[in-house]
Amino acid sequence: MGKRQIIIKGTDVKPSHIGEEVNIEDKNLKIWHGYITDVSGDSLTFRDARMKNHTIKLADIKRVFIDRVTAY
């Protein structure tokens, strides 16, 4: 099995990404890791490894990295 890395802009995050494990790069070049729990309006909420929820405005997100497992 392999992995495919998908990189999307913060403004392109959709509710269909809920549940995905992601790395989020913000405009200050800080990297956040966690699972997306909500995408609503102009913000994204994710849960980190400590089970703490964080909310970030989509406009403040530079890129979102998603790793997907592939069959090849």
N, C-alpha and C positions, 0 to 999 in steps of 0.2 A: 504494500500500500504506500501511496505517496501523499504529498500535501501540495495544495495549490494556494498561493497567497494572493488575495484579492485586496486591492488598495482603492478606496473610494474617498471622495471629498466629504467633508462634514455635512455640507448642504445636500448631499445625495443619499444620506442615511434614511431608510424607510422603515415603517413598522414591521415589514417582513424580515428585518434583521434582528428582531427580538429573540433572545436566547443564544445568540452567537457569542462565542468567545472572541474578544477583540483586544487590540492594542490601539489606543487613541492618542494621537499626537496633537497637542493644542498649539495655538499661535505663539506661545512662549517656549515652544520646543520641549515641553514636558510630556513624558509618556505615561499614560495610565493603562492598566491592564484590568480586565474584568469581563463580565457578561452583561450585555444590553438587556435591560428590564423594561424600558419604556421609551418610545419615541413619540412625542406629542408637540404639536405646534412648532415652536422654535427651539426645543430643548431635547436632550438625550439624557436618560438616567441609566446608570450601570452600577452593578454590585461588584466590589473588589474581593480579594481572597479573604479579607477579614470580615466579610459579610456586611460591609458598610456601603450604603447607597450614596452615590455622587450624582449631581445634576450639572450638566454643562450645556451652555447655549450652542446650537449648531453653528452659529457664525464664529464662535471661538475655536472650533475644531478645524485643524489644517487637513489631517488625513486620518482615516480609520483603516487598520490592517486586520483582515479576517483570514484565518487559516482554515482551509477546507480539506478534509481527507478525501482522496480520490482512489479509485479502484486500480489504477495503474501505477 
